[in-house]
């Protein structure tokens, strides 16, 4: 199971923003970049920790996009066959970005069901 691909598929369906693992050269105004931040798995649970970096057209928009991304993953955990939970570890505004555009970073931990 690819947790990054799983998260991207869910976010693409649930958000009005582009979602990927790579920062495009011409990044759209609303964009979510997904990356692996760690792994808190046990022998019994697959628990990858992901970083969601969310850019918006304003500070408020970036914040709302991050909240919506977390919500989309938490909602999907209610009935998705491979996702059991999405726990928010932390969310913060990133003060510095090369573009000067607002962005928020959310660190989440997923519980993923494996076959």
ZAMI-8362 format. One record per residue: residue number from 0; chain; x, z, y negated of N, C-alpha, C, O, CB in turn; residue in one letter. Coordinates in Angstrom, 3 decimals. Glycine has a CB too. Example, Ala and Ser with C-alpha at 12.3 -4.5 7.8 and 13.67 -1.06 7.14 Angstrom:
<sites>
{0 'A' {13.190 7.800 5.690} {12.300 7.800 4.500} {13.200 7.800 3.300} {14.236 8.465 3.319} {11.308 9.046 4.473} 'A'}
{1 'A' {12.850 7.080 2.250} {13.670 7.140 1.060} {12.900 7.870 -0.030} {13.409 8.039 -1.138} {14.084 5.725 0.598} 'S'}
</sites>
This chain:
<sites>
{0 'A' {0.844 0.000 1.182} {0.000 0.000 0.000} {0.886 0.000 -1.240} {1.804 0.810 -1.361} {-0.958 1.220 -0.001} 'X'}
{1 'A' {0.602 -0.903 -2.141} {1.329 -1.030 -3.401} {0.537 -0.313 -4.493} {-0.455 -0.857 -4.979} {1.563 -2.535 -3.772} 'X'}
{2 'A' {0.947 0.897 -4.891} {0.162 1.645 -5.877} {0.134 0.992 -7.253} {-0.852 1.118 -7.979} {0.707 3.037 -6.004} 'X'}
{3 'A' {1.201 0.300 -7.614} {1.224 -0.367 -8.917} {0.230 -1.527 -8.918} {-0.531 -1.697 -9.870} {2.654 -0.873 -9.255} 'X'}
{4 'A' {0.240 -2.320 -7.854} {-0.725 -3.417 -7.743} {-2.152 -2.920 -7.709} {-3.044 -3.520 -8.309} {-0.448 -4.236 -6.506} 'X'}
{5 'A' {-2.368 -1.811 -7.002} {-3.693 -1.196 -6.945} {-4.156 -0.796 -8.344} {-5.279 -1.106 -8.742} {-3.681 0.032 -6.013} 'X'}
{6 'A' {-3.291 -0.108 -9.090} {-3.637 0.328 -10.450} {-3.882 -0.871 -11.366} {-4.829 -0.865 -12.152} {-2.518 1.214 -11.032} 'X'}
{7 'A' {-3.044 -1.886 -11.270} {-3.209 -3.066 -12.120} {-4.540 -3.745 -11.844} {-5.248 -4.118 -12.779} {-2.056 -4.055 -11.902} 'X'}
{8 'A' {-4.892 -3.913 -10.567} {-6.168 -4.553 -10.229} {-7.350 -3.770 -10.803} {-8.283 -4.358 -11.350} {-6.312 -4.680 -8.704} 'X'}
{9 'A' {-7.308 -2.452 -10.676} {-8.391 -1.620 -11.195} {-8.454 -1.711 -12.720} {-9.536 -1.841 -13.292} {-8.207 -0.155 -10.753} 'X'}
{10 'A' {-7.298 -1.642 -13.374} {-7.268 -1.673 -14.838} {-7.684 -3.041 -15.386} {-8.359 -3.113 -16.414} {-5.869 -1.316 -15.342} 'X'}
{11 'A' {-7.292 -4.116 -14.718} {-7.701 -5.448 -15.175} {-9.219 -5.597 -15.132} {-9.812 -6.233 -16.003} {-7.040 -6.538 -14.316} 'X'}
{12 'A' {-9.838 -5.013 -14.121} {-11.295 -5.084 -14.009} {-12.003 -4.169 -15.004} {-13.121 -4.464 -15.428} {-11.720 -4.728 -12.602} 'X'}
{13 'A' {-11.357 -3.049 -15.384} {-12.038 -2.043 -16.178} {-11.715 -2.007 -17.656} {-12.346 -1.259 -18.403} {-11.749 -0.756 -15.627} 'X'}
{14 'A' {-10.739 -2.804 -18.101} {-10.322 -2.742 -19.506} {-10.423 -4.088 -20.196} {-10.365 -5.141 -19.561} {-8.904 -2.230 -19.607} 'X'}
{15 'A' {-10.576 -4.030 -21.497} {-10.515 -5.224 -22.331} {-9.105 -5.300 -22.916} {-8.901 -5.176 -24.123} {-11.612 -5.196 -23.467} 'X'}
{16 'A' {-8.131 -5.511 -22.009} {-6.730 -5.583 -22.410} {-5.955 -6.258 -21.289} {-6.382 -6.252 -20.134} {-6.149 -4.163 -22.724} 'X'}
{17 'A' {-4.828 -6.834 -21.633} {-3.954 -7.386 -20.608} {-3.190 -6.241 -19.957} {-2.853 -5.255 -20.613} {-2.978 -8.442 -21.206} 'X'}
{18 'A' {-2.916 -6.382 -18.650} {-2.248 -5.341 -17.876} {-1.191 -5.997 -17.005} {-1.457 -7.009 -16.357} {-3.264 -4.534 -17.010} 'X'}
{19 'A' {0.014 -5.423 -16.986} {1.100 -5.987 -16.184} {2.202 -4.947 -16.012} {2.121 -3.837 -16.539} {1.665 -7.275 -16.842} 'X'}
{20 'A' {3.230 -5.330 -15.262} {4.398 -4.468 -15.097} {5.539 -4.861 -16.028} {6.520 -4.129 -16.154} {4.876 -4.511 -13.659} 'X'}
{21 'A' {5.413 -5.983 -16.662} {6.461 -6.502 -17.543} {5.942 -6.604 -18.967} {4.779 -6.941 -19.186} {6.957 -7.878 -17.054} 'X'}
{22 'A' {6.781 -6.319 -19.910} {6.412 -6.466 -21.314} {6.605 -7.930 -21.709} {7.738 -8.409 -21.750} {7.262 -5.515 -22.230} 'X'}
{23 'A' {5.510 -8.653 -22.001} {5.653 -10.068 -22.347} {6.351 -10.251 -23.688} {6.274 -9.397 -24.571} {4.288 -10.742 -22.380} 'X'}
{24 'A' {7.030 -11.377 -23.816} {7.745 -11.682 -25.058} {6.795 -11.640 -26.254} {7.119 -11.068 -27.295} {8.422 -13.063 -24.966} 'X'}
{25 'A' {5.639 -12.241 -26.096} {4.619 -12.238 -27.148} {3.495 -11.310 -26.713} {2.420 -11.759 -26.317} {4.078 -13.685 -27.430} 'X'}
{26 'A' {3.757 -10.021 -26.793} {2.798 -9.023 -26.314} {1.510 -9.079 -27.121} {1.531 -9.114 -28.351} {3.404 -7.617 -26.385} 'X'}
{27 'A' {0.378 -9.085 -26.400} {-0.910 -9.054 -27.108} {-1.100 -7.722 -27.841} {-0.405 -6.748 -27.555} {-2.075 -9.285 -26.117} 'X'}
{28 'A' {-2.030 -7.687 -28.771} {-2.281 -6.468 -29.551} {-2.731 -5.314 -28.675} {-2.355 -4.169 -28.931} {-3.327 -6.732 -30.617} 'X'}
{29 'A' {-3.534 -5.586 -27.639} {-3.981 -4.537 -26.705} {-3.337 -4.843 -25.356} {-3.594 -5.882 -24.747} {-5.574 -4.477 -26.590} 'X'}
{30 'A' {-2.507 -3.926 -24.912} {-1.730 -4.199 -23.703} {-1.422 -2.884 -22.987} {-1.170 -1.858 -23.620} {-0.415 -4.958 -24.048} 'X'}
{31 'A' {-1.449 -2.938 -21.646} {-1.073 -1.780 -20.828} {0.025 -2.211 -19.865} {-0.144 -3.162 -19.102} {-2.309 -1.202 -20.050} 'X'}
{32 'A' {1.145 -1.507 -19.907} {2.234 -1.752 -18.971} {2.249 -0.607 -17.956} {2.237 0.566 -18.329} {3.614 -1.873 -19.717} 'X'}
{33 'A' {2.276 -0.963 -16.665} {2.221 0.009 -15.579} {3.570 0.042 -14.874} {4.120 -1.005 -14.533} {1.083 -0.333 -14.578} 'X'}
{34 'A' {4.106 1.245 -14.652} {5.371 1.376 -13.937} {5.413 2.642 -13.102} {4.707 3.611 -13.381} {6.529 1.364 -14.913} 'X'}
{35 'A' {6.243 2.623 -12.082} {6.426 3.798 -11.231} {7.317 4.799 -11.954} {8.406 4.449 -12.411} {7.041 3.405 -9.853} 'X'}
{36 'A' {6.862 6.036 -12.060} {7.586 7.084 -12.773} {8.141 8.132 -11.811} {8.985 8.937 -12.204} {6.675 7.749 -13.801} 'X'}
{37 'A' {7.693 8.137 -10.591} {8.159 9.111 -9.616} {7.266 9.088 -8.390} {6.356 8.267 -8.273} {8.198 10.518 -10.225} 'X'}
{38 'A' {7.543 9.996 -7.492} {6.767 10.057 -6.253} {6.674 11.510 -5.826} {7.685 12.176 -5.607} {7.411 9.179 -5.126} 'X'}
{39 'A' {5.457 11.985 -5.712} {5.225 13.365 -5.307} {4.552 13.403 -3.936} {3.746 14.287 -3.646} {4.363 14.100 -6.354} 'X'}
{40 'A' {4.903 12.424 -3.098} {4.301 12.331 -1.777} {4.778 13.451 -0.877} {5.856 14.017 -1.060} {4.613 10.991 -1.148} 'X'}
{41 'A' {3.948 13.750 0.093} {4.281 14.703 1.141} {4.176 13.955 2.465} {3.771 12.792 2.476} {3.333 15.971 1.108} 'X'}
{42 'A' {4.523 14.575 3.555} {4.339 13.875 4.833} {2.868 13.531 5.121} {2.583 12.713 5.996} {4.891 14.730 5.967} 'X'}
{43 'A' {1.946 14.149 4.390} {0.526 13.955 4.662} {-0.217 13.181 3.584} {-1.311 12.675 3.834} {-0.124 15.274 4.842} 'X'}
{44 'A' {0.361 13.077 2.380} {-0.299 12.419 1.255} {0.651 11.459 0.556} {1.829 11.766 0.378} {-0.825 13.456 0.260} 'X'}
{45 'A' {0.139 10.291 0.157} {0.902 9.351 -0.647} {0.498 9.585 -2.095} {-0.630 9.273 -2.477} {0.650 7.857 -0.204} 'X'}
{46 'A' {1.421 10.142 -2.930} {1.100 10.537 -4.300} {2.120 9.970 -5.290} {2.976 10.700 -5.789} {1.048 12.068 -4.415} 'X'}
{47 'A' {2.027 8.668 -5.574} {2.928 8.083 -6.572} {2.534 8.525 -7.979} {1.355 8.703 -8.286} {2.915 6.544 -6.476} 'X'}
{48 'A' {3.547 8.696 -8.824} {3.316 9.027 -10.234} {3.591 7.760 -11.050} {4.666 7.168 -10.949} {4.235 10.235 -10.711} 'X'}
{49 'A' {2.615 7.354 -11.853} {2.726 6.126 -12.634} {2.747 6.426 -14.115} {2.161 7.404 -14.578} {1.581 5.181 -12.311} 'X'}
{50 'A' {3.434 5.564 -14.854} {3.444 5.615 -16.318} {2.603 4.459 -16.834} {2.818 3.307 -16.457} {4.905 5.548 -16.888} 'X'}
{51 'A' {1.650 4.770 -17.694} {0.835 3.760 -18.358} {1.215 3.763 -19.835} {0.912 4.716 -20.552} {-0.703 4.033 -18.159} 'X'}
{52 'A' {1.873 2.708 -20.290} {2.222 2.587 -21.704} {1.180 1.675 -22.330} {1.031 0.523 -21.924} {3.690 2.026 -21.910} 'X'}
{53 'A' {0.459 2.192 -23.321} {-0.702 1.500 -23.891} {-0.479 1.202 -25.368} {-0.261 2.110 -26.170} {-1.978 2.340 -23.708} 'X'}
{54 'A' {-0.536 -0.077 -25.715} {-0.442 -0.505 -27.102} {-1.818 -0.884 -27.604} {-2.631 -1.420 -26.852} {0.536 -1.682 -27.254} 'X'}
{55 'A' {-2.085 -0.611 -28.863} {-3.358 -0.985 -29.460} {-3.165 -1.586 -30.831} {-2.051 -1.624 -31.352} {-4.275 0.214 -29.546} 'X'}
{56 'A' {-4.254 -2.058 -31.416} {-4.193 -2.670 -32.740} {-4.028 -1.626 -33.843} {-3.710 -1.962 -34.984} {-5.447 -3.495 -32.992} 'X'}
{57 'A' {-4.249 -0.353 -33.493} {-4.049 0.766 -34.417} {-3.720 1.993 -33.570} {-3.801 1.948 -32.343} {-5.326 1.014 -35.329} 'X'}
{58 'A' {-3.354 3.071 -34.222} {-3.068 4.296 -33.483} {-4.303 4.746 -32.706} {-4.211 5.119 -31.536} {-2.599 5.409 -34.439} 'X'}
{59 'A' {-5.444 4.708 -33.362} {-6.694 5.121 -32.718} {-7.022 4.212 -31.527} {-7.458 4.692 -30.481} {-7.856 5.104 -33.737} 'X'}
{60 'A' {-6.813 2.909 -31.684} {-7.092 1.959 -30.610} {-6.166 2.193 -29.418} {-6.614 2.142 -28.272} {-6.945 0.520 -31.119} 'X'}
{61 'A' {-4.884 2.448 -29.670} {-3.941 2.720 -28.587} {-4.336 3.989 -27.836} {-4.257 4.037 -26.608} {-2.510 2.850 -29.138} 'X'}
{62 'A' {-4.757 5.011 -28.568} {-5.214 6.256 -27.955} {-6.446 6.010 -27.091} {-6.521 6.482 -25.957} {-5.521 7.305 -29.034} 'X'}
{63 'A' {-7.415 5.265 -27.634} {-8.635 4.969 -26.880} {-8.349 4.123 -25.649} {-8.986 4.305 -24.611} {-9.641 4.257 -27.767} 'X'}
{64 'A' {-7.393 3.195 -25.751} {-7.027 2.370 -24.602} {-6.430 3.236 -23.503} {-6.745 3.045 -22.328} {-6.034 1.267 -25.015} 'X'}
{65 'A' {-5.578 4.179 -23.863} {-5.000 5.088 -22.874} {-6.090 5.928 -22.203} {-6.093 6.092 -20.983} {-3.954 6.003 -23.535} 'X'}
{66 'A' {-6.996 6.450 -22.996} {-8.105 7.247 -22.445} {-8.970 6.387 -21.519} {-9.381 6.843 -20.452} {-8.974 7.845 -23.589} 'X'}
{67 'A' {-9.242 5.159 -21.923} {-10.047 4.259 -21.101} {-9.339 3.895 -19.802} {-9.980 3.776 -18.758} {-10.381 2.995 -21.878} 'X'}
{68 'A' {-8.029 3.718 -19.858} {-7.258 3.392 -18.652} {-7.325 4.542 -17.646} {-7.539 4.325 -16.453} {-5.786 3.085 -19.016} 'X'}
{69 'A' {-7.142 5.745 -18.133} {-7.232 6.923 -17.264} {-8.635 7.025 -16.674} {-8.798 7.261 -15.477} {-6.878 8.218 -18.049} 'X'}
{70 'A' {-9.640 6.845 -17.518} {-11.024 6.913 -17.063} {-11.346 5.854 -16.012} {-12.052 6.138 -15.045} {-11.959 6.762 -18.240} 'X'}
{71 'A' {-10.832 4.632 -16.193} {-11.094 3.560 -15.222} {-10.514 3.919 -13.857} {-11.145 3.666 -12.831} {-10.501 2.221 -15.717} 'X'}
{72 'A' {-9.323 4.502 -13.836} {-8.712 4.894 -12.563} {-9.438 6.086 -11.944} {-9.622 6.141 -10.728} {-7.230 5.231 -12.763} 'X'}
{73 'A' {-9.850 7.037 -12.776} {-10.592 8.187 -12.243} {-11.960 7.762 -11.714} {-12.405 8.267 -10.683} {-10.761 9.265 -13.327} 'X'}
{74 'A' {-12.624 6.851 -12.398} {-13.912 6.338 -11.913} {-13.742 5.586 -10.599} {-14.551 5.734 -9.684} {-14.554 5.419 -12.964} 'X'}
{75 'A' {-12.691 4.780 -10.509} {-12.451 4.009 -9.283} {-12.212 4.924 -8.088} {-12.563 4.579 -6.960} {-11.254 3.073 -9.468} 'X'}
{76 'A' {-11.617 6.083 -8.331} {-11.326 7.019 -7.243} {-12.592 7.551 -6.580} {-12.531 8.086 -5.473} {-10.502 8.178 -7.764} 'X'}
{77 'A' {-13.739 7.409 -7.246} {-14.983 7.893 -6.678} {-15.475 7.047 -5.509} {-16.161 7.549 -4.619} {-16.034 7.941 -7.738} 'X'}
{78 'A' {-15.117 5.743 -5.513} {-15.624 4.890 -4.435} {-14.653 3.822 -3.937} {-15.032 2.991 -3.111} {-16.861 4.226 -4.890} 'X'}
{79 'A' {-13.438 3.824 -4.411} {-12.459 2.823 -3.968} {-11.955 3.176 -2.567} {-11.695 4.349 -2.298} {-11.266 2.734 -4.970} 'X'}
{80 'A' {-11.809 2.205 -1.670} {-11.385 2.527 -0.306} {-9.949 3.053 -0.190} {-9.621 3.726 0.787} {-11.524 1.311 0.546} 'X'}
{81 'A' {-9.085 2.755 -1.175} {-7.691 3.197 -1.088} {-7.302 4.278 -2.086} {-6.227 4.864 -1.960} {-6.797 2.034 -1.276} 'X'}
{82 'A' {-8.137 4.554 -3.063} {-7.787 5.522 -4.100} {-8.685 6.751 -3.994} {-9.906 6.646 -4.111} {-7.905 4.885 -5.503} 'X'}
{83 'A' {-8.077 7.914 -3.774} {-8.850 9.158 -3.643} {-8.916 9.956 -4.936} {-9.910 10.631 -5.201} {-8.256 10.019 -2.559} 'X'}
{84 'A' {-7.848 9.881 -5.754} {-7.870 10.623 -7.011} {-6.858 10.049 -7.991} {-5.908 9.359 -7.621} {-7.585 12.108 -6.765} 'X'}
{85 'A' {-7.104 10.367 -9.266} {-6.197 10.031 -10.356} {-6.142 11.256 -11.249} {-7.131 11.615 -11.890} {-6.665 8.739 -11.151} 'X'}
{86 'A' {-4.985 11.894 -11.288} {-4.813 13.107 -12.085} {-3.911 12.823 -13.271} {-2.811 12.296 -13.109} {-4.232 14.250 -11.230} 'X'}
{87 'A' {-4.373 13.169 -14.461} {-3.556 13.029 -15.662} {-2.554 14.174 -15.708} {-2.933 15.344 -15.677} {-4.438 13.010 -16.946} 'X'}
{88 'A' {-1.278 13.828 -15.782} {-0.232 14.845 -15.913} {0.028 15.157 -17.383} {0.093 16.320 -17.781} {1.068 14.379 -15.228} 'X'}
{89 'A' {0.177 14.102 -18.183} {0.418 14.269 -19.615} {0.120 12.965 -20.341} {0.221 11.883 -19.763} {1.874 14.719 -19.882} 'X'}
{90 'A' {-0.246 13.079 -21.603} {-0.427 11.906 -22.453} {0.109 12.248 -23.826} {-0.162 13.320 -24.366} {-1.927 11.466 -22.525} 'X'}
{91 'A' {0.878 11.320 -24.386} {1.449 11.582 -25.701} {1.612 10.284 -26.481} {1.696 9.193 -25.917} {2.800 12.298 -25.569} 'X'}
{92 'A' {1.652 10.446 -27.788} {1.907 9.308 -28.678} {3.409 9.103 -28.725} {4.173 10.050 -28.915} {1.313 9.545 -30.124} 'X'}
{93 'A' {3.821 7.867 -28.552} {5.235 7.544 -28.670} {5.500 7.173 -30.121} {4.948 6.202 -30.639} {5.648 6.384 -27.696} 'X'}
{94 'A' {6.336 7.945 -30.757} {6.578 7.782 -32.192} {7.357 6.521 -32.531} {7.178 5.952 -33.608} {7.316 8.975 -32.719} 'X'}
{95 'A' {8.213 6.083 -31.628} {9.066 4.948 -31.954} {8.710 3.760 -31.087} {8.573 3.894 -29.871} {10.542 5.308 -31.782} 'X'}
{96 'A' {8.561 2.621 -31.689} {8.464 1.371 -30.944} {9.105 0.285 -31.794} {9.025 0.320 -33.022} {6.972 1.018 -30.589} 'X'}
{97 'A' {9.733 -0.665 -31.146} {10.435 -1.734 -31.869} {9.508 -2.498 -32.788} {9.930 -2.967 -33.845} {11.085 -2.694 -30.892} 'X'}
{98 'A' {8.258 -2.630 -32.402} {7.310 -3.391 -33.209} {6.688 -2.553 -34.311} {6.058 -3.094 -35.220} {6.225 -3.959 -32.332} 'X'}
{99 'A' {6.858 -1.245 -34.243} {6.211 -0.366 -35.197} {4.743 -0.168 -34.889} {4.040 0.526 -35.623} {6.369 -0.906 -36.583} 'X'}
{100 'A' {4.277 -0.770 -33.810} {2.865 -0.661 -33.440} {2.651 0.584 -32.600} {3.514 0.966 -31.810} {2.393 -1.917 -32.673} 'X'}
{101 'A' {1.522 1.204 -32.768} {1.206 2.440 -32.057} {1.140 2.222 -30.557} {0.676 1.189 -30.074} {-0.109 3.013 -32.553} 'X'}
{102 'A' {1.621 3.231 -29.834} {1.497 3.206 -28.384} {1.422 4.630 -27.863} {1.970 5.566 -28.446} {2.678 2.448 -27.739} 'X'}
{103 'A' {0.728 4.759 -26.748} {0.566 6.037 -26.074} {1.085 5.910 -24.656} {0.958 4.858 -24.029} {-0.912 6.493 -26.082} 'X'}
{104 'A' {1.665 6.976 -24.160} {2.183 7.020 -22.797} {1.394 8.061 -22.025} {1.336 9.228 -22.409} {3.711 7.342 -22.775} 'X'}
{105 'A' {0.782 7.616 -20.919} {0.055 8.522 -20.030} {0.784 8.532 -18.685} {1.074 7.480 -18.115} {-1.456 8.083 -19.864} 'X'}
{106 'A' {1.071 9.719 -18.196} {1.660 9.880 -16.865} {0.553 10.384 -15.948} {-0.061 11.422 -16.198} {2.899 10.873 -16.881} 'X'}
{107 'A' {0.311 9.627 -14.882} {-0.764 9.963 -13.954} {-0.201 10.066 -12.532} {0.819 9.456 -12.212} {-1.902 8.902 -14.020} 'X'}
{108 'A' {-0.865 10.826 -11.709} {-0.530 10.879 -10.280} {-1.746 10.422 -9.503} {-2.848 10.945 -9.669} {-0.087 12.322 -9.836} 'X'}
{109 'A' {-1.522 9.432 -8.648} {-2.584 8.912 -7.801} {-2.485 9.522 -6.403} {-1.388 9.835 -5.939} {-2.516 7.372 -7.729} 'X'}
{110 'A' {-3.602 9.687 -5.746} {-3.620 9.976 -4.314} {-4.152 8.721 -3.659} {-5.300 8.329 -3.869} {-4.501 11.255 -3.957} 'X'}
{111 'A' {-3.289 8.087 -2.851} {-3.606 6.795 -2.264} {-3.789 6.952 -0.757} {-2.959 7.554 -0.076} {-2.499 5.760 -2.579} 'X'}
{112 'A' {-4.887 6.402 -0.253} {-5.146 6.402 1.189} {-4.367 5.258 1.829} {-4.366 4.140 1.314} {-6.676 6.270 1.489} 'X'}
{113 'A' {-3.726 5.526 2.916} {-2.989 4.482 3.636} {-3.584 4.325 5.021} {-4.115 5.268 5.610} {-1.470 4.819 3.726} 'X'}
{114 'A' {-3.479 3.103 5.522} {-3.999 2.829 6.855} {-3.095 3.384 7.935} {-3.389 3.238 9.121} {-4.180 1.344 7.052} 'X'}
</sites>
